[in-house]
Amino acid sequence: MKKAEKCISCGKGLIERGSTTFICPNCDTKIGRCNSCREQNVKYHCQECGFIGP
């Protein structure tokens, strides 16, 4: 799977160590998360299906 380019929560580019890309648990949309938002448990909102995750 190709890595996402931006964090879905803050919009920051995913260049820092600890950032990740995964598939939405509810649909097949690619989700990108930066290390900062992951560590702070900032919620994300899937733009395709509306799923909200921690």
C-alpha positions as CSV (number, residue, x, y, z in Angstrom):
1,M,0.0,0.0,0.0
2,K,1.3,3.5,-0.9
3,K,1.8,5.8,2.1
4,A,-0.7,8.7,2.6
5,E,0.8,12.2,2.1
6,K,-0.9,14.1,4.9
7,C,-2.2,13.5,8.4
8,I,-6.0,13.3,8.3
9,S,-6.3,15.1,11.7
10,C,-3.9,18.1,11.4
11,G,-3.0,18.1,7.7
12,K,0.8,18.0,8.3
13,G,2.9,16.1,5.9
14,L,3.8,12.5,7.0
15,I,7.6,12.9,6.9
16,E,8.3,12.5,10.7
17,R,9.3,9.2,12.2
18,G,6.3,7.4,13.8
19,S,3.8,8.5,11.2
20,T,1.6,5.8,9.8
21,T,-0.8,4.9,7.0
22,F,-3.7,2.4,7.4
23,I,-7.0,1.5,5.9
24,C,-10.2,2.8,7.6
25,P,-11.7,0.1,9.8
26,N,-15.1,0.8,8.2
27,C,-14.3,1.2,4.5
28,D,-11.3,1.0,2.1
29,T,-10.1,4.6,2.5
30,K,-6.4,5.2,3.1
31,I,-5.9,7.1,6.4
32,G,-2.6,8.9,7.3
33,R,-1.7,9.9,10.9
34,C,1.3,11.9,12.1
35,N,3.2,10.8,15.2
36,S,2.1,13.9,17.1
37,C,-1.6,13.2,16.6
38,R,-1.2,9.5,17.3
39,E,0.6,10.2,20.6
40,Q,-2.0,12.8,21.7
41,N,-4.9,10.5,20.7
42,V,-6.4,13.2,18.4
43,K,-9.6,11.9,16.8
44,Y,-9.8,11.4,13.1
45,H,-12.8,11.5,10.8
46,C,-12.9,9.3,7.6
47,Q,-14.0,11.6,4.8
48,E,-15.6,8.7,2.9
49,C,-17.7,6.9,5.5
50,G,-17.8,9.2,8.5
51,F,-16.0,6.8,10.8
52,I,-14.5,8.6,13.8
53,G,-11.5,7.0,15.4
54,P,-9.1,7.7,18.3
